[in-house]
Amino acid sequence: MWAYETSFYQIYTLGFCGAPFENDGKLEHRILKVKDWIPHFTKLGVGAIIFNPIFESDTHGYNTRDYSKIDVRLGTNADFKKVASALHKKGIKIVLDGVFNHVGRGFFGFQDVLEKRWDSEYKDWFHINFDGNDGYNDGLWYEGWEGNYDLVKLNLQNEAVVNYLLDNVKKWIEDYDIDGLRLDVAYCLDPNFIRRLRNFCKEIKPDFYLVGEMIGGDYHKVMGPDLCDSSTNYECYKGLFSSFNSLNMFEIVHSLLRQFGPEQWTLYKGEHLLSFADNHDVTRLASVLTNKNHIKPLYTLMFGMPGIPCVYYGSEWGIEGNKSDGDPALRPCPEKPEWNDITDHVAKLMEIRNSSNALSYGGFKSLVLTNRQCVIERETESERLLICINADDNDFTAHADYRAGKALDLLTGNEIDFGGGLNIPAMTSMILKPM
């Protein structure tokens, strides 16, 4: 599948475009800003973009009002069609955020229930008790997502609800030619709904990509031959920054061995999880790392380990943002893209990843592992690469059976001699192709 062989980029669309938090109902063609960034995406090497919610909502996008309409704060359906066409012309795939577990209080069906109560044709679209009350004192109780009453949980056991959602997905494919969906809080979704969605989408577009959001637990709850194609890898997201902060590479390598190692009992061997260093829900990489010199080696490890690498907008040049300051701090509106040595590094990683069979499909093996260094091997029948990390502020010589005398460092173009061991300079990383 195309998604397994490319580098992803994530945009929290409302923030990226500078939309007000509350839906003010004023039409602004902000989403056209994405077109202005296409030269940046192509220079960076982006193969696919995940757009966090773009449909009409009450506030942050995850409280949907209307699945058929681009949020008025972003523009019109015609605007996004222009954006989608421009991206596709540059070979960039489009993945939309599918928010199917819940809707906003402004959703037309829920508004109908508030008005007509028992007489509403939509009363069975939700989990409602007319004998109770909610936090808004509506004189009825309904299930909200994790107790949040601004997120009204949909009844995915109701055929009318399922058909409504599938009809909208079909329109997204027809109107924007989208290539995939990110399923928000997939761990809350009825697996039967995911199966229906998968079959529905792949009948229309056989290479349609589905990635489910999983925070923890067994990713097979949402990922498998009849479910999503992949899942978000939150275990390794945490392992990446924690390993560098604590100078304990055992943490991330242990997770990778448990997930993808050579043993038969590994959990996800041959599967493709979505790898990320940060996203719209967590503190930015440049803020969570205690030593900013670790940014580039961490990205090397993220791109080098099994999975589909995804970079969150702005983090490719080291933008900061703390979760403790609230979600808006994680979702800014950059006036224009920036480019620095971090961006150079990420662009090179995307170039390598997008053309590497081993990084897309290779097995995983740990060759060298200390508290501050690791060397991992990714290998297929056609390619073998070594990803080398030194998080220490001193040079390190890594001894192992490298099965070669020399190698080419794909990051720098330098030739490396394994004679006497592999020297990894301080605070650096390498992707070596044995010669």
N, C-alpha and C positions, 0 to 999 in steps of 0.2 A: 504493500500500500504506500501511496505517495507520502503520507504523514510520517511514516517510519524513516524516511530518507531526507528529511529537511529540517530546517531550523525555524522555530516559531517565535512570534513577537506578540505580546499582549498589550492591549489598550483598554483602559477603563474610560470608555468613550465620553461620558458626561463630564468627567473631570478634565480629560485631555482637551476637550473642546471648550472648556470654560463656561459650561452651562450653570445657571443658578441651581442651588440645592432643591428648593421648592419649585414645583412645576407652575410657572407663572402664566402659562397659556399663550405666551408671546412667541410667534414664529420667528426663529432665527436660523439662518442656514449655516450653522456652525460646523456641521459634519463635513462640509466641503474642505475644511482645513486638512483632512486626511490626504486629499489629493496633493496638497503642497508638500507633504512629507514623503511622497513616493520616491523622489531621488535619494532621500536618506535611507529608506528601506532597501532600495536596490543596491546602494553602495555598501550597506551593512551586510547584505546577503540574506535578507529575510525571505523565507519561502511560503510562509502562511501567517496570517494575523488572526488572533482571537479578539473579537470585539465583545467586551462586557456590555451589559444590556443597552440596546438602542431603541427599544419600543416604548410607547407612551406609558409613563408611570407617574406615581404620586411624587416621589422624591429621587431616591438613589438608583432607580432602575430595576430593582428587584421586587418592587411593589407595582406590578404591571396593571395598567388600566385597559390597554387595547393591544393585542398581539398583532394586529394587522396594520398598525400605523407607527411610523418612525416618530420618536418623541419630538414634540413641537419645539422643544428647546434645542434640538439638533438639526431640525429641518423637515423636509418632506420625503415621502417615498421616492420621488423622482431624484432628489438629491443623493440618497444612498445608492440608487441605481447607477448614477454617474460615478460614484466612488467605487462601487463594486466593479464596474466595467473597466475603469482605469487601472485598478489593481490587477484584474485578470489579464489585461493586456501586457502587464509586466511579469506575468507568470506567478503572481502572488495569490495563494489560495485564501479563502475566507471562511472562518469558523465563527458562528454567532453563539451568544450565550442563551441557552434554552432554559428559561425559568419556568418550570412546569409543576413544581411542588406547591406553589402558592401564588396568590395575586395580591394586588393592593386593595385597600378599601374603596378606591375609586373605580375598580373594575365594574363594568356595566352590569354583570350578573349579580354581584353582591349589592350594588346600589338598588337593583330591582327587589332583592330580598328585603332590604331595609325599608323599602316603601310599601311592598305588598304582603310581606310576611308569608303566611301559609299559602296565599294565593299566587305567589311568585313561581313561575315555571322553572326558576333556577335554584330553588331551595335545596334540591338534592345535589347540586354541584359542589356543596360545601358540607362540613360536619357541623350541623347546627342543632341547638336545643332551644326551642322557643320558650321553655319554662325557666331558663337561666338568665344571666346578665353578663356583660363583658366589661372590659376596662374603659370603654367609651360610653357606658350606660345606654346601650342601644335597646335594652329590654329583651335581649336574647343573648345566648352564649354561642360562640363558635370557636373552633380550634384554630389557633394561630401557630405559625412555625416557631417551635421552641419557646412558646409563651409570648411571642411578639404579636400583638393584636393588629399591628399595621400590616402584617403578612398573613392573609387569610388562606388557610390550607385548602387546596382543591381536593375533591373526591375523585381520585383516579380509578375508582371502581365503577364510576358512572360512565356508561358508554357515550353519552352525549358530550361529556367533558373531554374524553379521549378523542372523539371525532373532531371536536372543535380545535383541539391542539394540533392534531395531525393535519387538518385542513389548512391551518396557518403555516405549518412547516412546509407543506406542499407549495404554498404561495411564495414562501421565502426562496425555495429552490427555483421556482418558475421565474420570479421577478428579479432575483439578485444572483441566481446561479450559485448559491452558497455551496461550500464543499464539505461542511461538517458542522457539528454542534458540540458545545461544552454544556454538559448537563449540570446545572447548579444543584447543590446539595443532593447529588445522585444517591447518597446513602439513605436518604429519606424516601426515595421514589419506590413505588411498587415495581419489583423486578418484572412482573408481567407487562407493565407499561413500557419499560425499557425494551423488552423483547418486541412488543408491537411497534415501537418507534424504530428500532433497528431494521426490522423486516420492511417496514413501510418506506424508509429512506433508501435502503439499498435496492429495493425494487425500482425506484426512480433513478438512482445513481449508485451503481455497484461499488464505487470506490469512496462512497460517503463515509466520513470519519466521525466517530462518536467518542468523546472523552468524558468520563464521569468524575465529578468532584468527590473525593474521599479524603477525610481528615485523618482517619486511623482505621485500625482493624484490618480484616482481610479484604484486599482490593477485589477479590473474585466475587464479592457481593454485587459489584456493578460491572465487572469486566470478565469477558469470556466469549466463546464462540457464538453465543446467542444473545450477548449483552453488548456493552460498550467495547470498543476496540482497545481502549486504554483507560487508565485512571491517573489522577494526580498523585505524585509520590511525596506525600508530606513527611514520611519517615526520613527520607534522604534529604529533603529540604532542611529539616532540623539538623540532621547529621552533618551536613556540609558546614554551616556556619559554626556549629558547636565544636566540631573537630578542630577548626582553625582557632577558635577563641580559647579552647582549653589545651591546644597543642597536643591533641590526642587523635591521631589519624586512625587509631583502632576503631573508633566509633563508626565513622562513615564506611570504612572497609568491611567491618563486621556486618553492617546493614546490607552492603552490596553483595557480600558473599552469601548472606542468608537469602537474599532475593534472587540473585543471578549466578551464584557460584557454580563450580564444576560438578558438585555432588548432585545426585539424583533427587534429593529431598528438597532442593531449593524451591522457593515459592513461585517465582515468576520467570523462570528460564524460558527464553524464546518469546516473551511478551514485551510489550512496549509501554512503559509508564511515562507520564509527562514529568520531566525534570524541570525544576525552577529554583532560583536563588531567592526570589521574592515575588510578590504579586500584590494585588489591590487590597488584600486583607491582612498583610503582615508588614512589619517594619522593613524598610528598604535595606538592601545588602550593605550599602555604604554606611548605614547607621547602626546596623546590628553587629558588624565586625569591630572588634576592639583595635585591630591593626589594619589600616587601609591598604597596606602593602600586600595583604592577603587577597585583595579583590581579584586580581588577575589569575593567580594560581587556583583560586576557588572556581573561577569560571572555566579554567582548563579542565579541572576535575569534573565539573558538571557536564561539559560537552564531551568529555572522554568516557564517562561511565555509561552503562546501558540506559537507554531511555531516549525520549524525544526532548531536546533542549528548548526551553522557552525563556525569552528575555522580556522583562517588564519595561514598558516605555520609560525612558529617562535613565534607567539603571545602566544602560550601555555607556553612559558618560559619568556615572557615579553620583547621580542625584540622591539626596538624603530625604528621610521622612520617617518619623517615629509613630508607631501604632498608639502609643500613650497620648499623643496629641490629637487623637481622633482620626477617623477614616479620611476626612478631607486632606489631611497632611500627607497621605499616601497616594493621593489622586490629583496631583496638581495640573495646571494648564501651562506647559512650557510654550513660550512665544514662538520658538523655533528650535530645531534640533541642534545639539552641540556635538562637538567631536574633539576627543583628546586621546591620550595614550591608552586609556581603558577601552575607548571605542575602537581604536586600531586593533587591540587585542581581541575583542569580541568579534569584529569583522573577520579577522584571520581564522578564528575558531569556527565561525559559520562557513567560511570557504572550505576549510578542511572537512568539517562534518558533512556538508552537503554533497561532497564527492567521495565519501569514504564508505565502502562496503562493510569494513570491520566495525566502524563506529555505529552503523545502522543495525547490523545483524550479528556482530561478533560475540563470542562467548566472553566470559569474565574470569580472570585469574589474578590472584595477588602474588607478585614476585618478590617485592621488598616491602616490609612494613615496620616502621618504628613510630614513636610518639609524634615525630615532626616530619616524617618523610614517608612516601609510599610510591611504589612503581607497580602499575597494573597493566595487564595484557588484555588486549581485545583482538580476537583472531577469527577469521573465516578461512575458507579454502583458498580464497584469492588475495587476502591481505592480512598483515599482522602489524599492529601498532602497539607501542609502549607509551603509557601516559605517566609522566614522572613529576612528582610534586615535592618541593622542599619548602616547608613553612618556617624553617629556622632562619635566624639572621647570620648563620655561618654556612659556608659551603659544606657539601656532604658527598661522600663517595659511597655509592650503593653497589654492593657486590651481589651478583646473582648469575645464573646461567642464562645469558641473553640470546644464546643460539645464533650469535652473529659477532663479527669482529668490528663492524662499523654500522652506523645508521645516519639517516638524514633527519635533522630536526625540522619538521614541517612548519613550525612557528617562525623560525629564523632563517631557514635555508642553510644552516651550518652543518658540516659533517662532524659526527661524533665518533670517537674511538673508544671502544669498550675495554681496551687494554689497561689492565690495572684496576678495573672497575669503572663505574659510570659516575662522573663528577656532575653533581647538580648544584649550580650556584645558589647562593642564599636568596630566599624569597622569590624563587622563580619556578617555572614549570616548563616542561618540554613534551612534545608529541613526536616520538621517534619512529621512523620507518626503517627497520633493519635492512641493510644492503647485502 
